[in-house]
Amino acid sequence: MRLSVISLRYLSVVVLVVFAGCTGNAQGPQSVPIGATTVRGTGSAQTAHQLVRRPGLTYHLLHTFGANGDGSMPEASLLDVNGALYGTTIGGGSYGYGTVFKVSASGQETILHSFNFTDGSGPVAQLTNVNGTLYGTTLNGGAYKAGTVFGMSQGGKLTTIYNFTGDGDGSGPLGLINVNGTLYGTTDFGGTQDGGTVFSVTTTGKETVLHRFTGGSSDGLEPMAGLLNVGGTLYGTTSLGGSSNCGNTGCGAVFSVTTSGSEKVLHGFAGPPDGESPEASLINISGTLYGTTAYGGNMNCPSGVGCGTVFSITTSGNEKVLYNFAGSPDGAYPKAKLTKASGILYGTTAGGGAYSCHTQDAPGCGTVFSISSSGAESVIYSFAGRGKLGHPDGSEPWAGVIDVNGTLYGTTTAGGKYNQGTIYELVPSAASH
């Protein structure tokens, strides 16, 4: 299970190129009240509905991916820049290697750039805005086929800033953060023992490796998420390493690293009943860090590895499991960073929830949930998957939600009219928390 999840991002690019026209199996309709239909955006691909799942909650499908030349399979969270939402898709576009897109609040989507492999392939990380220029990464492609760092104007002009070699400098770069004008990030592979790296890169392309992960009980291995800056120290997670549990590959870790490269493991996950395999970045709330593990916790998921957890951890390494997911109806396999909005933490689960999707990695179509800092969790939306409600809902939200003036925006990796993913908005109220 763990190996297939780590490899999915790389395999999915190839699968999308070969099977771009495939669609999933529709399920029968479910008994869920549907409110007045509202059209958001234009074109045949824009079929949106207002759904009432809970009192005080409004849901809109803004865009469904997969039409000719459009992107497919968005895995990254969106980025708000002056009211426009920017994002990436791991596949699709003119060449099948992924896109950068922009979507308005009304659902009008524009492809800004289609990757052609020479300039990168498979962007899966959230974009970063630095003084009006958007910076991002691609997992593959570039001069050495090991991924790239790029900068792009808001109008879509892309410049490749750095090409990873796949050797000591890393391979498969993930999300970037800006610290005083320098970008910091992680790579899933490369470095020592192919265990991934932490790196910095200037906006002019000077790259420095700060740490190479080696695994085992004393170090993490294979980070699958970006970093968090807290007072000049960077914090992150690795999907493996950090302990001798979980088949000797380790259950994952939380680590800190200085901008000069001094790294230490703060917590090595132990697997059930602790968490296992954190795949998301952390969030800082008043000096305490919060995150998710994709697996671990209660051993009650069909996969047999637990449905995942929400945890807190101090900067000195005191970790606490706040919530154990159970699959149905509360969700399973959280893979995304949490978001704070109006004093509430929001997140997504890639599986679980009220409806069955029979997907590769999740029993259920996924959820959006809220959770308090003390661990009180509530599902505010359960995805139903393609066709189950008589219209193309999304499924498998690998990305988290972002808050824009009280409205939550997010993406799903699958579902929608073409089963290639969606963009959605949720307007929660006090009644839906």
C-alpha positions in Angstrom: 0.0 0.0 0.0 2.7 2.5 1.0 4.8 1.9 -2.1 1.8 2.2 -4.5 0.8 5.6 -2.9 4.3 7.0 -3.2 4.6 5.9 -6.8 1.1 7.1 -7.8 2.1 10.6 -8.7 4.8 9.4 -11.1 2.7 6.6 -12.6 -0.4 8.8 -13.0 1.4 11.1 -15.5 2.0 8.2 -17.8 -1.5 6.8 -17.3 -3.0 10.1 -18.2 -1.1 10.4 -21.4 -2.2 6.9 -22.5 -5.7 6.8 -21.2 -6.8 10.5 -21.3 -10.2 9.6 -22.6 -11.1 7.0 -19.9 -13.9 7.6 -17.5 -15.0 5.9 -14.3 -18.1 3.8 -13.6 -21.1 5.8 -12.5 -23.0 4.7 -9.4 -26.7 4.8 -8.8 -28.3 8.0 -7.5 -28.3 8.7 -3.8 -31.0 10.3 -1.7 -29.5 13.8 -1.1 -31.5 17.0 -1.4 -30.4 19.2 -4.3 -31.2 22.9 -4.3 -31.7 25.3 -7.2 -29.4 24.7 -10.2 -27.0 27.5 -10.9 -24.6 27.8 -13.8 -21.1 28.9 -13.0 -18.8 29.7 -15.9 -19.4 29.0 -19.6 -19.0 26.2 -22.0 -20.3 22.6 -22.1 -17.8 21.5 -19.4 -19.2 24.0 -16.9 -22.2 22.1 -15.3 -22.5 23.4 -11.8 -25.2 22.8 -9.1 -26.0 24.2 -5.7 -26.2 21.4 -3.3 -27.5 21.5 0.3 -25.8 18.7 2.3 -26.1 20.3 5.7 -28.1 23.3 7.0 -26.2 26.5 6.2 -23.8 24.9 3.7 -23.6 25.9 0.0 -21.6 23.9 -2.5 -20.8 24.9 -6.1 -19.0 23.0 -8.8 -16.9 25.7 -10.5 -15.1 23.7 -13.2 -14.7 20.1 -14.3 -11.5 19.1 -16.0 -10.9 16.8 -19.0 -12.3 18.6 -22.1 -10.0 18.8 -25.1 -6.8 20.7 -24.3 -7.9 21.2 -20.7 -5.9 20.0 -17.7 -6.6 16.8 -15.8 -6.0 15.5 -12.2 -5.3 18.6 -10.1 -3.4 17.5 -6.9 -2.4 20.9 -5.6 -4.2 23.4 -3.5 -5.2 26.6 -5.2 -3.5 30.0 -4.8 -5.5 33.3 -4.5 -3.9 36.3 -6.2 -6.1 39.4 -6.1 -9.3 37.4 -6.4 -8.1 35.1 -9.2 -7.4 31.4 -8.3 -4.2 29.8 -9.8 -3.5 26.1 -9.8 -1.8 23.2 -11.6 -2.9 19.8 -13.0 -0.6 16.8 -13.1 -1.8 15.8 -16.6 -3.7 17.1 -19.6 -3.0 20.3 -21.5 -1.8 20.4 -25.1 0.9 17.8 -24.6 -0.4 15.6 -21.8 2.2 16.7 -19.3 0.2 19.0 -17.1 -0.9 22.6 -16.9 -0.9 25.9 -15.0 -4.4 27.4 -15.0 -6.4 30.4 -13.7 -10.0 30.3 -12.7 -12.3 33.2 -11.7 -14.7 33.2 -8.8 -17.5 32.7 -11.4 -15.9 29.6 -12.8 -14.2 30.9 -16.0 -11.1 28.8 -16.4 -8.1 29.7 -18.6 -5.1 27.5 -19.3 -2.0 29.7 -18.9 0.7 27.1 -19.7 0.8 23.5 -21.0 4.0 21.7 -20.1 5.8 19.8 -22.9 8.2 17.7 -20.9 11.2 19.7 -22.0 10.1 22.5 -19.7 8.7 20.1 -17.1 6.1 17.5 -16.5 3.6 16.7 -13.7 3.2 19.7 -11.4 1.6 18.6 -8.1 2.5 21.4 -5.7 0.8 24.6 -4.8 2.2 27.7 -6.5 4.0 30.4 -4.5 3.5 34.2 -5.1 6.7 36.3 -4.7 6.1 39.9 -5.7 3.6 39.0 -8.4 5.6 36.2 -10.0 4.3 32.7 -9.4 6.9 30.0 -8.6 6.3 26.3 -8.8 7.8 22.8 -9.4 7.3 19.9 -11.7 8.0 16.3 -10.6 9.5 15.2 -13.9 10.8 16.5 -17.1 13.2 19.3 -17.7 16.8 19.0 -19.0 17.6 15.9 -17.0 14.1 14.4 -16.6 14.2 14.9 -12.8 12.0 17.9 -12.4 12.2 21.6 -12.5 11.7 24.9 -10.6 9.9 27.5 -12.7 8.7 31.0 -12.5 5.7 32.3 -14.3 4.0 35.7 -14.8 0.3 35.9 -14.0 -0.2 36.2 -17.8 1.4 32.8 -18.4 5.0 33.5 -19.5 7.0 30.6 -18.0 10.8 30.6 -17.3 12.6 27.5 -16.1 14.8 28.5 -13.2 16.4 25.2 -12.3 16.7 21.7 -13.7 17.3 19.0 -11.2 19.8 16.4 -12.3 18.4 13.5 -10.2 21.7 12.9 -8.5 23.0 14.6 -5.4 20.8 17.6 -5.9 17.5 15.7 -5.7 14.7 14.5 -7.9 11.0 15.1 -7.9 10.7 18.6 -6.3 7.6 19.5 -4.3 6.2 22.7 -2.9 8.1 25.9 -2.4 8.0 28.6 0.3 9.5 32.0 0.2 11.8 33.1 3.1 13.3 36.6 2.6 13.4 36.2 -1.2 14.9 32.7 -1.3 12.8 29.7 -2.2 13.0 26.5 0.0 11.6 23.1 -0.9 11.9 19.4 -0.8 12.5 16.6 -3.3 10.9 13.2 -2.9 13.9 11.4 -4.3 17.6 11.9 -5.1 20.3 13.0 -2.7 21.8 10.2 -0.6 20.4 6.7 -1.0 17.6 8.3 -3.2 15.9 9.4 0.0 15.0 12.9 -0.9 16.4 16.3 0.0 15.7 19.8 1.4 17.0 22.5 -0.9 17.1 26.2 -1.4 17.1 28.0 -4.8 17.3 31.7 -5.6 14.9 33.3 -8.1 17.9 33.5 -10.4 18.5 29.7 -10.3 21.3 29.1 -7.7 20.4 25.9 -5.9 21.9 24.6 -2.7 21.2 21.2 -1.0 20.6 21.8 2.7 20.0 18.2 3.8 19.9 14.7 2.2 17.6 12.2 4.0 19.0 8.8 4.8 16.1 7.1 6.6 16.4 4.7 9.5 15.4 5.5 13.0 17.5 8.7 13.1 16.3 10.4 10.0 13.3 10.8 7.7 13.0 9.5 4.2 11.1 10.6 1.1 9.3 13.8 1.9 6.1 14.3 0.0 5.2 17.8 1.2 6.6 21.3 1.4 8.0 23.2 4.3 6.8 25.6 7.0 8.8 28.6 8.2 8.4 29.4 11.9 10.8 32.1 13.1 13.5 31.2 10.6 13.4 27.5 11.2 11.9 25.2 8.6 9.6 22.4 9.6 8.4 19.5 7.4 7.3 15.8 7.2 8.7 12.7 5.5 6.4 9.8 4.4 8.9 7.2 5.6 11.8 6.9 8.0 11.9 8.2 11.5 11.5 4.8 13.2 12.2 1.1 12.8 8.5 0.3 12.6 6.3 -0.3 9.5 8.4 -3.0 7.8 11.7 -1.4 8.7 11.1 1.5 6.2 9.8 3.7 9.0 6.4 5.2 9.5 7.4 8.8 8.7 8.7 11.7 10.6 8.3 15.4 11.5 11.6 17.2 11.2 13.1 20.7 11.6 16.0 22.1 9.5 17.7 25.5 9.7 18.4 27.6 6.6 22.0 26.6 7.0 21.1 22.9 6.9 21.2 21.6 10.5 18.4 19.0 10.6 16.9 16.9 13.4 13.9 14.5 13.7 11.3 15.9 16.2 9.0 12.8 16.0 9.2 9.4 14.4 5.7 8.0 13.8 5.1 4.5 15.2 2.1 3.4 13.1 -1.2 2.4 14.7 -2.4 3.6 17.1 -0.1 6.5 16.3 -0.1 8.1 12.8 1.7 6.7 9.8 3.0 8.3 6.5 2.4 12.1 6.8 2.1 13.4 3.2 1.1 17.0 3.9 2.8 20.2 5.0 2.3 21.5 8.6 0.4 24.6 9.7 1.4 26.8 12.7 -1.2 28.1 15.1 0.2 30.1 18.0 3.5 28.1 18.1 1.9 24.7 17.9 2.1 22.8 14.6 -0.8 20.8 13.2 -0.8 18.2 10.5 -2.2 14.9 9.1 -1.0 11.4 8.5 -2.4 9.6 5.5 -2.5 6.3 7.4 -2.2 5.0 11.0 -4.6 5.6 13.8 -7.5 3.2 14.2 -7.1 -0.1 12.3 -10.5 -0.1 10.8 -10.0 0.7 7.1 -10.2 -2.0 4.4 -6.5 -1.4 3.6 -5.5 -2.6 7.1 -3.1 0.3 7.7 -5.5 2.7 9.4 -7.6 5.6 8.0 -5.2 8.4 9.1 -5.0 11.0 11.8 -4.9 14.7 12.6 -2.1 15.5 15.1 -0.5 18.4 16.9 3.2 18.7 17.7 5.2 21.3 19.5 8.4 22.7 18.1 10.3 20.6 20.7 8.7 17.4 19.5 5.8 16.7 21.8 3.2 15.0 19.5 -0.4 14.2 20.2 -3.0 12.4 18.0 -6.1 14.7 18.0 -8.4 12.6 15.8 -8.5 9.1 14.3 -10.5 8.7 11.0 -12.8 5.8 10.7 -13.5 5.7 7.0 -17.3 6.0 6.8 -18.8 8.5 7.3 -16.0 10.7 8.7 -13.4 10.2 6.0 -10.2 8.3 5.3 -6.6 9.1 4.1 -6.0 12.8 4.7 -3.2 13.8 2.3 -3.5 17.6 2.4 -2.4 20.5 4.6 -4.9 21.9 7.0 -6.3 25.5 6.6 -7.5 27.9 9.3 -10.5 30.0 8.5 -12.5 32.0 11.0 -10.9 30.2 13.9 -11.7 26.7 12.5 -9.3 24.2 11.0 -10.5 22.7 7.7 -9.1 19.7 5.8 -9.8 17.1 3.3 -9.7 13.3 3.1 -8.9 11.5 -0.2 -11.3 8.7 0.7 -14.1 7.8 3.1 -17.3 9.7 3.6 -20.9 8.9 2.9 -20.5 7.5 -0.7 -18.6 4.6 -2.2 -16.3 5.2 -5.2 -14.3 2.0 -5.4 -11.2 4.0 -6.1 -7.6 2.8 -6.2 -6.5 4.3 -2.9 -9.7 5.0 -1.0 -12.9 3.4 0.2 -15.3 6.3 -0.5 -15.1 9.5 -2.5 -13.6 11.8 0.1 -14.7 14.6 2.4 -14.1 18.1 3.5 -14.0 18.3 7.3 -13.6 20.8 10.1 -11.8 20.1 13.3 -11.1 22.0 16.5 -7.7 22.3 18.2 -9.0 19.9 20.8 -10.0 17.2 18.2 -13.7 17.7 17.7 -14.3 16.7 14.0 -17.3 17.3 11.7 -17.8 16.3 8.1 -19.1 19.4 6.3 -19.2 17.8 2.8 -19.0 14.2 1.4 -18.1 13.9 -2.2 -20.4 11.6 -4.2 -18.3 10.9 -7.3 -19.0 11.0 -11.0 -22.7 10.6 -11.8 -24.0 9.4 -8.5 -26.2 12.4 -7.8 -27.4 12.8 -11.3 -24.6 15.3 -12.1 -20.8 15.1 -12.1 -19.6 15.7 -8.5 -15.9 15.4 -7.7 -14.0 12.7 -5.8 -10.7 12.1 -4.2 -9.6 15.5 -3.0 -5.8 15.2 -2.6 -5.5 18.9 -2.2 -6.6 21.0 0.8 -9.0 23.9 0.8 -8.0 27.6 0.9 -10.0 30.4 2.5 -10.9 33.5 0.5 -13.1 35.9 2.5 -15.0 33.1 4.2 -15.4 30.9 1.1 -13.5 27.7 0.8 -12.0 26.7 -2.6 -10.5 23.3 -3.5 -9.9 20.7 -6.1 -10.6 17.0 -6.5 -8.2 14.7 -8.4 -11.0 12.6 -9.9 -14.8 12.9 -10.6 -16.5 15.5 -12.6 -18.0 15.0 -16.1 -14.9 13.4 -17.5 -13.6 11.8 -14.3 -10.5 14.0 -14.5 -11.1 16.2 -11.5 -12.9 19.4 -10.5 -12.7 22.8 -8.9 -15.3 23.5 -6.2 -16.3 26.1 -3.7 -17.9 25.7 -0.3 -19.5 28.4 1.8 -19.8 27.0 5.4 -21.7 28.7 8.2 -21.8 28.2 11.9 -24.5 25.6 11.4 -22.2 23.5 9.3 -19.2 23.3 11.8 
